Amino acid sequence: ETRLDGFFVKNLENVQGDERDVIIFSTGYGKDQNNKFTNNFGPVGRKLGWRRLNVAITRARRRLEVITSIEAGWIKPKSEAARHFKKFLEYAEHGPSVLEIDLTDSLGDAESPFEEEVIRTIKSWGYEVVPQVGCASYRIDLGVRHPNRKGTYCLAIECDGAMYHSSKVARDRDRIRQQVLERLGWRIHRIWGPTWYNERKVAEGALKVALEEASSKGPLQIFRKEKNEQESFVVTVTAPDETNLKDIVSDYEVTSLQSNWKGKDGFYEQWEKSTIAQQIEKVIKKESPIHFELMVHRIRDAWGFKSASKKMTERTMNIFNYSVKKSGITKDQNGFIWSSSKHSMVKARGPSRNGDARKAEHVPMEEIILVFKELKSISHDT
């Protein structure tokens, strides 16, 4: 792939099927202008939203960078999907240690005659065995209790059937699964079914040695593992410097247009053409660069329209094209209107003082680039 083909920007609904070595995942949620956070997560919070989340966070082959304005602790999940989203943010912030709380005792009986035979053998040696131990989102085939510490485990045993070694997918999946469990503090011993049946003494001997070594090392510290001990999982959380952001982003100034006393009925009168042209010029002079759609909204509000109809928008466009553009005002290919050269006096603007914010599509790329350049220079200076 070329560098151009290798880069994409997509939303949650359209990213399925795309993979890259590095994915930058932005949550897009945050507090409003009143510093309040609403537990509304769009597609992620709806029924089966966890599937969309799963697709999004598994697009990275090597590295996933999470950019978010919220903390997991702010989320009060009212659905399964929201609960999964909260767990993902906890994992991104703290690493695998957050999965430790999900350890449960037996989730069911042994799942095969093979496991039942292994259980009988271990019990004959005086150990207590718990089948199907739940840990995080996984099941461990057999958990062996520590002989000297009641209620604790000393070893996890995985029983692999004959089909296991013939499936590369299964081996790769269990390799990653075992890495997660070991990171959580488990010691794992694997028994391959054919070896158990064809070379019983060898398999039993290896299992007995593993049990003796595990019990001599003391119980597993699954619950006691501190978050800062997760050395194999490095989490870097960088909070934005709000003071610096305020220094480079100014308040958006909205044009104040006097409401026309004739209201929307007078908007289409021929003699009001010059009035509308003056209003358009005033908006552009105050808010340039401004998206054409947003400029139409200003005119709409001034004349008392509830919405910008096709007819109203076309009249505004005609007046702009034939009257306003003659004064040096231009509209670029992205729909942004400029009162002068687009390379002069561009400034980054945030919400207005009363909290009104532009839609993302109404923010010109020049302002976004300016913010990134300023942030980059700030990071170099600190």
N, C-alpha and C positions, 0 to 999 in steps of 0.2 A: 504494500500500500504506500502511496505517496503521503507526504505530510498533510496535504489538504484533505485527502480521503480519510486519513487517520483521525481527524478531529471532528467531533460533532457536538451539537447542543440539542438535547431532546428532553421532552417532559416524560412524566412517569408512564403515560399511556402508550408512548411510541418507541420506547427503548428496547423492547423485547427483541432478541435476536442479534443485538449489537454487543460486541465485546472489545475491550481495549486493555492494554497493559495497565494503564492508570485511569481511574475514573474519579472525577471530582463530583461529589454528590451534595447538592445544596437542598436543604429542607424547605426553604421558602416561607417559613412561618415565623411569627414574632409578635411582640407586644404592639398595641396600637398607640396613638398619640397620647392617650391617657394612662399609658404604662400598664394596661390591662391585657392579659393573655386569654384568648378564647380557645377552648379545646375543640377546634374545628379543623380537621386535617384533610378535607376534600376527599379525593378517591382513596387515600390511605385509611381513612377512618370509617369508610363504608363497609358493607358486608363483603367479605372475601378480599378486603383491601390489603390484607397481609400478603396475598399472592402478588399484587402489584409491587409491594415493598420488597418482597423476596426477589422478584425479577430485577428490580433496580439495583439492589445492593450486591448482586452476584454478577454484574457485568464486568468487574475488574479481574484481570488475570493475576496481577501481582500486587496492586496497591489501591486502596480506596481512601480518598481524602474526603472527610465529612465537614461541610461548612454549614453552620447552624447558628441562629440567633436565639435559640431556646435551650433550656436544660431539661433533662429527663424528669427531674423532680417537679417541674411545673405541670406535667401532664397528669390529668385525672381521668384515666381511661374508662369510658363507658361502653366500650365494645372490645371484642377480642382483637380486632385489627389495631385499635389504638394501643392496646396492651403490648402487642408485638412491636409497635413503633417505639414505645417507651423503652422496652427492653433493648432494642437496637441502639438507641441513643445512650443508654447506660453502658452497653458494651463498648461503644465508640469512645466514651469518656474514660472508663475505668479498666477496660480489658476483660479477660476471661474470669476475673475474680467475682464478677457480679453473677455468674452462673452457679456459684457454689450453693446458693440458697435453695436450689431446686432438688437437692438430694432427698429421695424418699425410699422407704423400705419396699418390700416386694410389691410389684405391680401385677403379679400373676404367677401361675405355676410354670414349671419347666416346659419348654416348648417342643422337646423332642426326646425320644428314648435315649439318644446319645447323652443329652444333658442329665437325664435321670440316672444313668449309670455313673456318670462323673460325680453326681451328688452322693450316691450311695457309697462310692469309694472314699470320698473325702470324709463323710460322716463316720465310716468305719475306722478312720484314723483319729477320731475324737474331736473333729472340728464341726462348728455350726455353719450351715450354708443357707444363704437366702437367694432364691431364684429371682431373676428379672428385677434387679435393683435399678430404680430410676435416678438418673443424674443429669441435670440440665435437661436437654431435649433428647437424651439418649437412654437406652436401656443397656445395662450390663448383664450378661447371661447369668453369671453366678457371682455373688459377693460372699467372701469367707470372713466370718467374725473373728476378731482377735481373741485368742484363748484366755488372755489374762486381763483384758479390758472390755468389760461388758458394754454392749451397745455400739462398739466401734468395729471397723473393718481393717483387715490386714492385707487382703489381696482380692483383685478382680480377675475372674476367669472367663475367657471368651472361647466358646466352642464352635469351631469352624467346620462346616460340613464338607462333603466331597466336592461339591460344586464351587466352593470358595476359590480354590487355586486355579480354576479354569476361567474365572471371570476377572479380567483386569479392572473393570469398573468397580466391582465389589472390593477388590484389594485396595484401589486408590481411595475409595470412600472410607473404608475402615482404617486406612493409614491416617487420614486426616482426623477421623473420629478418635483414634487412639491418642493422637497428639494432644487433642483438646482435653481428654480425660486425664492424661498424664500431667498436663499443665495444672489441672485442678487437684492433683495430689494422689491420683490412683497409681498403684503398681498393677501391671497387667500381665497375666500369663495366658498364652494362647495354646489350645489343644486342637490338632487337626484330626478329624474323624477317622480317616483311613489308618493313621498311625495308632490311634487308640484301639482299633479293632485288630489290626494286623501285627502290631508290635506293642502289645499291652504293657509288658514289663518296662520297656523303654519309656513309654508315655507316662506310666504311673510313677516311675522313678524320677523323671523330670518334674512332674507335678508335686511330688512329695518334697523334693529339694526346694522348689519355689515356695511352698507353704512354710517350711522350716525357716528359710531365710526371711520371709516376710514377717512371720510372727516374732522373730528375734530382733527385728528392727523397730518394733513398736507399732502402735496403731496408726492408720492413715490420718493425716491432719487436714481433712477436707474442709471442715468448718472453720478451722483456726488460721487458715492461710491468709495473711494480710495482703491487702491490695498492692502495697509497695514492694511485695516480694515477687510480683509477676515480672521477673526480669526478661523473660523471653518475649514479652509482649510490650512494646513501647508505645505509650499513648502520649501525644503532645497536644495539649489544649491551649489554643492561643485566643485570648479575648481581645476584641477591638479596643483601641484607645479612643474613647468617646470624645475627649477633649480635642484631639487632633482631627477627628471627623468633623466636629463643629467648626473648626478653623478653616476647613477647605470646602465645606458645603454651606451655602447661604440659604436663607428662607426664600421660597418661591413667592413672588409678588404677583397677585392676581389683579387684573385690570378691573377697575370699578366703572361700569357703564351705567349711565342713567336710564332707567326704564322708560320706554317710549309710551307716552300717554294714550296713543291710539291702540296699543297692544298688537296682537298678531294680525288683526284685521287690516292694519295699515302697512304691514310689512311688504305686501306685494304691489302697493301703489307705486306708480312710476316716479313720482316726485320725491319718494323716500330713498331713491337709489343713492343720492349723494350722502344722506345721513348714514346709511349702512356702510358706505365706503369709508366714511370718516371713523366709524366705530371699528371697522376692520383694521384701519391704519393705527388707531390708538392701541388696540390689543397687540398688534405685532410690535409696535415700538416699545411697549412695556414688557412683553413676554417672549420676545424673540431669543432663541429659536423656539417656535411653538408648532406643534403638529397641526395640520389643517383641520383634523377632526375636532381637536380641542378648541381651536379658534371658532369653529362653527358652533360649538356648545356655548361659548361666550355670547355670540350674537343671539342664539336661541333663547338664552336666559333673559337677555335685555328686552326682547320683544314678547316675552311671556309664553313661549311655546313649552309644552310639557316634554316634547321629544323633537329631535331633528328629523323631520320627514324628508322623503326623497325630494319633494318639491322645494322645501325650504333650503335644503342643502344645495340644490342645483342653482337656486337664485343667488345664494351667497357665493358660490363658486364663480358664477358668471360675473358678478360685480368685482370679485377679486381679480379675475383674469383680465377684464377690460378696463378697470379703473385703477386698481391698486398697484398692479405689477408695473405700470408705466413709471412709477416713482422710484424704481430701483430695487423694489422688494422682489425676492425670488423664492421659488419653491423647489426643493431638491427632489431626487428620485424616490426618496423614502417618505415624502409627504411633509417634511419640515419646512416651515416658512422662516426666512431670514431677512432681517431689516437691512443688513449690509453684508459685507464679505463674511462668509462663514468661518474664516480663519482668524477673525479679529474679535477680541473681547468675549470669548466663550467662558462661562463660569458654571460650576456645578451647583445645582439647586436641589434642595430637598423638599419636604412638604411646606405648605404655607404656614403662617403663624397660627391660623385657626385649625391646623391639622389636616387640611385637604392635601392629598397626595395624588400625583399623576399616575396613570397606569404605566406599566413597564414599557409598552409600545409607544407611549407618548414622550419618552425620555430619549433625546438624540444620542447617538453613539459618541459624539464629541464630548459630551458631559461625562459619560461613563469612563472614557479613556482618560480624561483629565483627573478624575478621582483616583484611578489606578496609578497614574503617574505621580500624583501627590503622595499617595500612600507609600509608594516605592521609595520616594526620596526621603520620607519620614523614617522608614525602616532602616535606610542606610545611615541616617544621621544619629540613630539611637544605638 
